Amino acid sequence: MRVAPIAGSIRFVIAGVVLVGQVPGGRAADPKTAVFWSGAQMKEIDARLAPRVSSQTNMAGQSLLASASVIYRTGPSQSEIHEKEADFIFVREGEGSIVVGGKIVGGKPARPNEIRGDSIEGGTSYPVSAGDTLYVPANTPHQFFVEKGKHWVITIVKIIPKG
């Protein structure tokens, strides 16, 4: 059975990222029923994101669920740490690199349980391209890089680690 993605949800647009409305006191809930996106639907999402890339953030994004987003990126990100959530990253198109680990430089709280900074000292750089998958543990610095003139499309799933 096909279910339309996040039909009827409230959406907010902040810095080129579509965010699903939050439930009081916490993160929005994921649906209780299956949701299916065909390859064609994902390509439509990607095509809508490409012209909306912000010159400040080098990206545009859209929530698929409360815990999953599609990101179209054309340049580097800030460094970031999610204190309680891990990122499971699927590279669907394009190429770039993701630096993981090390120490965040210029880190400041951006929102509850999230720190954003200017860069990372140290860390391991993972060159990534379409088909690659990377897991970034909670409370681990990471930063995305895409060379000028290139782009990538990734799906990020937020995970609350067990144990």
N, C-alpha and C positions, 0 to 999 in steps of 0.2 A: 504494500500500500504506500502511495506517495502522500507525504504531508508537506504543505508549503512551509518553507523555512520561516521561522519566527513571525508567522502571520499575526497581525493585530498587535504586535508589541509596540511599545513606546520607544522611540529612538531619539538620541541627542547627538548633534554633530559638534565635536570639539577638536580643533586643530586637524581637521581633515579625517578624523576617525569617527565612525559611527559606533555609538555605544548603546547597548540595550539598557533600558530603564532599570534601575535597581529597586529591589524590594526593601522596605524599611528595615534598617538595622543590619543590612548585609548585602552580599552579592546577589544579583538576580539569579533565579533558579533556572537550570536547564530544563528542557521539556521532559515530560513523563512518557512521551510517545516517540516512536522512531521518526527521524527526519532524514530525507534522502535528497542529495544534490547530484544531479547527473553531471557528466563531464561538460556537457554543453552549458548547463547552468553555471558551473564554476567559471568557464571561459567568459560568460556574460558578466559575471561579477568582476573578473579581472579587467575586462574591457571598460567597464564603468569606472573603475578605480584609476586607471592609467592617466586620464586627463585631470584628475583631481589631486595629483601629488602636490603637497605643500612645499614651497621653496624653503620654508624654515625647518621642516622636519624631514624632508626628502622622502616622504611616504604618504600614502593614503590607505585607509583600512576600513574594513566592514566586519561587524560581528556576525558570525554564523549562529552562535549560541552564546550564553553567558560565559562559557569557558573556552570558546574557540573563535578565532578571528582570521581573516585573510588580510595580508599586508602586501601592498605593492610598493617596492622601495627602489629609489634611483640614486641614493647616496648614503653616506654614513648616518648612524644614529648617535644619540648620546649613549654613554655607558649607563648601565642600570643594574639594580639588584632588586629582586622580588623576595622579600624576607620569608614569606610563608608559602609561596607557590613556585613550582618548577615549571619550566617551559619544555614542551615536546614540539619540536619544530620540523615541519615537512617542507622541503624546498620543492616547489612544483614547477617552476619555470625560471630560467636565467641562471646567474651565478654571482658569487661574492665570497665573503668570508665572515666568520663569526669568531670573535675572540672571547674565550671563556676562562675564568679564573683570574688570578693576579689581584691587584688592589685598585679600587675605583679612585680616580683623581677628581677632586672638587665635588664630591658627593654631598647632596642635600636631600632631605625628605621632599618627595614630589607629591605624595598622597599617602594615606595609611599603608604601612608595610611595603613601601616602595621608595628606593633611593635612586636619584638620577645624578649623573656627573658628566665631566668633560671628556674623560678618556679612561684607559686602563693601563696601569704599569704592570708589565709581566703578562701572565696568562698564556694560553695556547691558542694559536690561530688555526681554525679549521676552514680550509677552502671548501666551499660547497657549491653544488650545481643541481640541476633538476634531477630528482630521484633520491637525493640524500636526505637523511633524517638525523637530527641531533637532539639529545636530551640535555638540558641545563638544569642542574639541581637547584632547589630553593636556596636562597641566601648566597648565591654565587654571582659575582660580577660577570657581565657579558655585554658585548657591543657588536653591532652589525655594520659591515662595510660593503658597499657596492661601488665599483669604479665608475667614474664619470662616463656618460654615454651608454652605460649598461643598466640593467634592472633585474630584479627578481620578484617572484611572487611566492610567498610562503604562507602556510597555514600554521598558526600557533595554537596549541591546546594547553590551557593552564591546568596543572595537576596539583592537588594537595597531597604531598607525599605521605605514605603510610610509615608509621614507626619511626 
